[in-house]
């Protein structure tokens, strides 16, 4: 017995419950190929982590600005602001840094453990033994991933996946709202609370074309 995405449904044979966040949901059979399943696991994991960072970057600055603590623009117009360098320079810097980081991540997928030496402090060996969970000072400063309790470790990883999936939906919702209402999620929430009968998703049809 294990929780499934729909009570009474049958999980496909390739989803046996061993993966964190596995609730037997794969209607298109995308994970039926074992090699592809390994890739999809890592792809979802990294998308979850970026989405959680993205959601925090969308919601927290807007909330703190509303509280008068910060004075930042809404995330959807942040690209219009002036920074320490022009957009092209920032893009090139970001491209180089991402290429380095993603190259190491790819190498770890292809050859697990090959990048377990900290590139900044060689004596600080990364402690993770599973692909996608490097551990060490930078990625697990509190040592949560070092627990010897396999059940607890899977629980923590499942929580990460579940929060990441929620974050992906939240970011998608923020993108849709920004495109249709041209305001941030906090403003949209306040507008809905002020008039819940009218300011809903069904009001989007009135905004199309504006």
N, C-alpha and C positions, 0 to 999 in steps of 0.2 A: 504494500500500500504506500502510495506517495501522492502528494498533491498534483493534480493535473489542471490544465488551463480550462477544461470544461468537465464538470463532474460526470463520471460515467463514460467518458471518452477513452479510447485506447491509444496509448503512446506508440509511435513507430518503433520498430526494433532497434534502430540506431540511436534512439534517445532512451537510454536505460536508467536515467536518473543519477548517473555518476557525475555529470557536469553541473557546476553551480548555475542556478537559475533555470534548470531544465524542468519544464512543466509539460513536456510532451507535445509542444506546439511546433509543427512543421508541415502544414497542409500541402505545400508544394514539393515536399520531399527534397529540399535543397541540401540537407545534410546526409543524404543516403550514401554519398561517396565519402569514405573515411578521411581521405586527404583534404577534400573540400570542407568537411566538417571541422577539421583542425584549423583551417584558415578562417572559417566563419566565426569560430569561437574567439580567435584573436581579433578579428575585425570588429565584432560586437563589443569586445572588452575595451578597445581603444576608442571606439565611437562613444561608448558610455562615459568614459573618463573625460573626453573632450566636451561632451554634452553637459556633464555636471559642472565643469569649469565655465562653459558658456552660459549656462543658466544662472550661475552665481554672478557672472559678469553682467548679466542683463538685469537681474532683479535687485541685487544688493546696492549698486550705485544709485539706482532710481529711488529705492526706499530711503537710503541715507540722504539723498538730495531732498526728498519730500520732508524728511525730518529736520532739515536745515544743517545737517552735519557736513555734507559735501555740496559742491556746486558743479555738477557734471551734466553734460548733455545726454539725452536719451540714446541708448545704444545704437538705434537705427540711423542716427545722424552723426555718430561719433567720427565717421570717416571724413566729414566736412571740416573737422577742426584742424588747427595748425599744430604740428608737433616739432620735435627737435630736428627732424629731417624731412625731406620731401617724400611723397608716397613711393616713388620708384626706389629710392635708397632703402626705405624701410622694407619694401617687398624683397629686394635682393638679400638684405641681411636675414630676413625671416626665412627665405628660401634656403640659404646656406645652413642655418641652424637646424631647420627641419630636415634637410637632406642628411645631415650628420646623425640626428636623433633617430630618424626613421630607418636609416641604413643599419644602425646598431640593433634596432628592434627586429628588422628583417633577418639579420644575421642570427639573432637568438632563436627565431622561429625555425630557420633552416638547420642551425647547429646549436641546439640548446646548451647554454652554459658558456658559450665561447666569448661572451662579452661581460663576464661576471667580475672583471677587474675594474674598479672605479677609475675612469680616465683622468680625474682630477687628483685624487689621492689614492695611488696604487695600493697602499697598505690597507685601505678600507675595502675589503672584498665584499661584493654584493652577496647577500645571504640567501636570496631566493633560489629555489631549485626547480620551480615550475615555470614554463614559458608564460610570459605576460605578468609575472609576479617577481620582479627583480629584487625586492627587499633592500636591505642596507640602510645607511644613514639617510639617503635622499628620498627613498621611496617607501620606507617603513620605519620612520624615526621612533615610533612608539613600540615597535617590536611586536605588533599584533599578529603579524604573519609567521612569527616564530613559535607559536603555540604547538605543542606536541599532540594536542587533542584534535584529531582529524575531523570529528563532528563539528567542533567549534570553528575550525578553519573553514570548512565548507559553508557554515552558517554566515560567516563574515563575508565570504566571497559571493554568496547568494544575495546578501543585502546590497553589496556593491552593484551587482548586475541589476537588481530590481530598482535601485535608486537611479542607476544609469538609464534604464529604459524609461522611467518616468521623466528624467531630465531631457531625453531626446524628444518626447512628446511635448514637454514644456517649451523647449526651444522652437519646435515646429509651430506651436500655438502662438508664440511671441512673434515669429516671422509673419504668420498669416495676419495677426492683429496689426502689426506695424504697416503691412502693405495696404490694408483696408481702412484703418482708422488713423494712421500716421501718428500714433501716440504709443507710449510704452505700456507694459502689462499692468503696472500699478495704476496708471490713469484709467485703463480699461476696467480694472477691477472696481475702482471707485465709482466710475460711471455706471457700471452694472448695479452696484449696491444702492446708488442713488435712485435708479429707476429700473429695477429688475424685470419689470413687465415688458419693457421696450428695448433696453440695451442688452441684447442677447445675440447669439450667433445668427439667429434668424433675421436680425437687422442688417446683416451684411449685404443682402440684396438691394437695400436702399442706398448703400455706399458705392456699389459698383458703378463706375463711370464718373465718379466725382473726382 
